[in-house]
Amino acid sequence: MALPEALSTRAQRAFMATVLFQAIVVIVMVAIVFGKVHEHVDLDLSRYKTIPCYLALFILAEIFELFMAYDALRLRNVIQLVGILVFHSALLVMASLQVHETHTALVQNESANWTVDYVNGGGPGTLWQGVLPFLIVSPVVIGVSWLVMIFFVRELYHEFGWAIFHIVGANPAAKTMYQFYQVIVCLLKFDFFAFIGVTMQLLIVVLSKNTAEFGLTVAAIPIVLVLLVGAGLAVQREIKWLMSASLVLMLAAESYFFKLVRFYEPASREQYETVRATLTTFTIIAFLLLFATFAIGLRCFSDFDKGLLKSKLHGQSYRPVGAPYKSSLFGAKKEDGGYGSGAPLGPRVSIE
C-alpha cells in the first residue's frame, strides 16, 4: 500500500511518529491524573475544576498538534513546522504550570501524610504524592520530543526548500509575499486554538451558566470563528472588503481580553485561584497571536493585486518529483533507455 504524500520520506514519518508518540503518552498521563483525583474528590467544586480543565486542554492541544503536523507535511510548509515547534514549547510551559496548579488545588495541609489527611495532605502517601510522578512525566516527554522534533524539522527544511520556488518561481519579491501569506494562514490556525483554549477554560472552570458573562462568552465563539474563516478566505482570494472587515474585527476582538484584569481583581481573585497561572499565560499568548495576525494581515493586504492570487489558489498543487520518476529520468541503465542511453560517441580525431 502506497504511503500518503505527507509521509513519503523517512524524516516526514519520523517527525509524525514523534508527535503521535508524545501525544499518546501525555494524554495517558493526564487521564491517569484525572482518574486518581476524580476517585477521591468532587470535581464539581470550583477548587478542583483545574483537573478536568487540564484533561480537556491537553486532549485538545494534542489533537490540534497532530492535525497541524500532518497539514504542514502535506503542504510542505516549513513556516508551519516552525510554528509547531513554538506551539510545542508553549505546551511544555503549560504542562509545567499544571504541576503548580494541581498542588494548589489538592494540598491544603503541606505537612500531613496519608494517615492524617490523604486527600488534602502534601506528605508521603497522599493523593498529591500519588499524582505527582504522572504530572512530571508530561513536561519531560514534551521537552524531549521537542528536541527530537527540532532535529527532524532541520531535515525537512532542506527537503522542502524547493517548494516555494516551484510555486512562485525565482522572483524574490513574489517569494517574500508568499511567505507572508503562509505566515498569516499559520497564525489564523493557531488563533483558533488559542481562542478555543481560553474559552474552554473559562466555561469549565469559573463561569456559572446563569450569569451574563457566561452568555457573552458563549456568544463570542461563533463570532470569532466566522472572523477567522473570513480572514482566511479574504487573504487567499484577495477580497478587499472582507479583509478590511476582518482587520477591523481583529482590533475589536482585542477587547475580549479584558478578562485578564478580572483574574486579579479583589472581587473575583479567589474565583480564579487554581487556574490563574494557566489562564493568564493562555490569555496573553492569545492576545499576542491576534495582534501579530493583525500586523501580518496589514502586510498581506498591501500585497493584493500584485500577481500572487494564482499561486495562493493553486500553489499547493505542487508535488515533488517522486523517486520512481527520478530513477526513470536519471537512474535507469543505458540499455533500459535511461539518461545517457544514446548512441556511443566515436573516437575523437586530433589535428595536432
N, C-alpha and C positions, 0 to 999 in steps of 0.2 A: 504493500500500500504506500503510495507516494505521500511524503510529508507535506504539510501546508507550506506555502511560500515563506511565511514568517518563521518557520523552524527548519529551514533548509540547510543551515550550516552548524558546525559544532559550537561556535560562540553564541549563536541565537538559541540553540537548545539548552546550553549551559546556563545562560542568563535566565531563561524562562524557568528552568528547573530550580535555580536558586531562589527565585521569587516564590515559586509554588511551595518549595520545601519550608522556607521560613514562615510562610503564611499558615501552613498546616500546623507547625509547631506552636506558633504564637496563639492561634485560635484555640488549640487544645489546652495550652497553659491558662489562658483567660477563662475558658469554660470550666476547668478544674477549680480555679479560684471562686468563680461564681457558684458552683455546686457546693463547695465546702461552706461558704458563707451562708448561702440560702438554706442549708440544712439546720443552721443554728440561730438565725436572726430573721426578723420580719423585714423584708426588703421594701415594704411599703412605707416604712418610717423614713423620713427625709434624711436622717443621718446616714443611712445605709444605701441610699439610691445611687451613690457613686459606683457601686459594684455592677448593677445591671447596665448602667451607662457605659462603664468600662468595657463590658462584653459587647454591647451593641456597636460602640465606636470602633473597636478593633476588627470586628467582623466586617463592618462597612469599609474600613480602611484597607483591609487585606484584599477584599473582593475588588475594590476600586483599583488597587495597585496591580492586581493580576490583569484586569482589563487594560489598564494603561500600558503595561509592559507588552502585551500581545499587540495592542494597537500601534505602539511605537515600532515594533519589529515589522509589522505588516506594512506600515507606511515608510519604513526605513528612515525614521525621523530621529536624528541624533539629538536635536534640541529637546524632544520629549524624553529621551533617555536620560539626559542631564537633569531634567525636571523630576524624573522618578528618583534619582539619587538624592536630590534636595528633599523630596517628599519622604523618602526613607529615613533621612536624618531627622526629620520632624517626628516621625513615628518613634524613633529612639528617644527623643526628648519626652514625648507623651508617655511612653512606657516607663521611663524613669520617674516622671512626676506621679504616676499612678501608685508607686510604692509609698510615697509620702501621703497621698490622699487616702489610700486604704488604711494606713496606720492611723491617720486622724479619725477615720470613721470607726475603726474597731477598738482601738486602745483608749480606755479611759482611766485605767489604773496600771501605770507602767511597771510597777514592781510586783504585781500579783501574778502568781503562777497558776497552773491549771487546777490545782486543788482549791484555790481561793476564788478565782473568777475566770472560768475557761473562755467565755465569750469576750469580755471586755479587758482582760488582763494582757500584759505585754511580756510576761516572763516565760520560762520554759514550759512547754506542753500546752500552751494556749492556742486559741484559734489563729491569732496573728502569727505565731511562730509556725503554725501548720501551713499557712498560705504563703509565707514569705519566700521560700525557695522557688515556688512557681512564679511569683511576681518578679524575681530576679532573673529567671531563665529568659523571659521575654526580651528585655533590653539587651541581654548578652547575645541571644540569637540574632536579633535585629542588627546589632553592631557588627558581628562577624559577617553576616550575609551582606551588609553594606560594603565591606572591604572587598568581598568576592565580586560583588556587582560592579564596583569601580574597575576591577581588572578586566571584566568582560565588556564593559562599555568602551574601554580603550580599544579593544579589538574590533568592536562593532563600529567605532568611529572610522577606523581605516577601511572597514568593509563597506560602509555606506557612503564613503567620501564622494563617489561619483554621482550619487542620486540627484542632487540639486543641479549638477551640470547637465544631466540628461533631461531635466525638467525645464530649465530656463536658459540653457546654453552657457556660453562663456562670458556673457555681459556681466561685469562686476556689479553694476547698478541694479540689474534685474536680480542677481543673486542676493544682494543685500535686502531688497524689497521682499523677496520671497522668504528670507529668513525671519524678517519681522512678522510676516504673515503666519509663519509656523509658530512663532513665539506667542502671538495673541490667541491662536487656536488652542495651544497648550495651556495658556493661562486661564482661558474660559473653562476648560475641563477641571482644572484644579479649583477654580472659583466655585464650581458646582459642589465639589466635595466639601470645601471649607464651609460653605453656607449650610449644607445639609448637616454637617457635623455640629456646628454651633446650634442650629435649630433643634436637632435631635436631643442634644444635651439639655437645653432649656426645657423642652417638653417633658423629658423623662424625670429630670432631677428637681426642678424648682417651681414650675408653673402649675397652678391649680386650674382645673377646667372651667371653673365658674368665675374667672377673672377676665377683665378686658384685655390684659396683656397676653393671655393665652390666645384669645381670638385674633389679636393683631399679629401674633407670631405665626399662627396657622395661615392667616390671610396672606402673609408675606411670601409664603412658599411658592404658590403658582405665579405670583408677580415676578419674583426673581428668576424662576425657571424660564418664563417667557422672555425676560430680559436677556438671559444667557443664550438661549436659542436664537433670538432675534439678532443679537450681536454677531453670532457665528455666521448666520445667513448673510447678514449685511456685509461683513468683511470678505466673505468668499465671493459673493456675487456683485460686490461693489454697488450696493443700493444706498445711495447717499442719504435719502430722507430717513431710512431705517437706521443707518449708522449714526446719524445725528441724534435721533431719539434715544438710541441705546446709550450714547455717551452722556446725554443729559440724565437719563435714569440711573446710570452708574454713580454720578455725583449725588443724586437724591438718595440712593441706597446707602451711601456712606453714613447717613444719619441713623441708620438702623443700629449702628454700633454705639448708640447712647447707652445701651445696656451695660457697657463696660463700666460706666460710672456706678451703676446700681450694685455691682459686685462689692463695692467698698463703702457705700453709703451706710451710715449708722442704722438707718431704719430697716435695711434689707441685708446687712452684712452677715448676720447669723444664718440666713436662709441659704447662702452660698458657701458656707464654711467648708464642707467636704469636697467641693468641686471648684473652688475659686482659682486655684493654680492652673488647672486644665482649661477652664473656661476663659480665663484671661489670656493664656497663651494662644488658644484657638481663635479667639476674637481678634487679637492683634494681627495674627497671621492672615486671617480672612480680610481684615481692613487693608493690610499692605498689598495683598494679592489683587483686591479690587482696584486699588489706586494704581498699581502697576498696569493692570489691564486697561484702565482709562488712559494712561500716558501712552502706552504702546498703540492703543486704538487711535489716538490722535495722529500718531506717526503713520499708521496704516491708511488712515483716511486721506492723508496728504499724497499717498501713492495711488489713489484711484485714478483711472483713465490714463495710466502710463504703460499700458500694454501687458499687464500681468494677469488679466482676467482669464485668458485661456489656460495659463499654467495653473491657476488656482482651481479651475473647474476640472481640468483633465490631467494635471501634472502627476497625480498619484497613479495613473495608469501605467507609469513606467515600471518595467520589471527587468531585473538584471539578466544578463545572458547566462543561462544555466550551464552547468558543467558538461552535459552531453553535447550541447551546441558548440561550446568552446572546443571540446575534443574533436568534433567533426570538422571544425574550421582550421584548427591549428595542431591538433594532436594526432590525427589519423596518419597511418603509414602511407608512404608514397604509392604503394601498389593498390591501396584502397581508395585512392583519389583524394587524399588529404592535401594540406598545404605543402607546396613544393613537389607536387606529383607530375609536373610537366616533363617533357622530353629532356633527357640529359644533354648538357651543353657539350659541344665538340671541343677538341683540344685547341687551345689558343695558339695563334701564329705570331711569333715575334718578328719584327722587322729589323731588330738590332743584331 
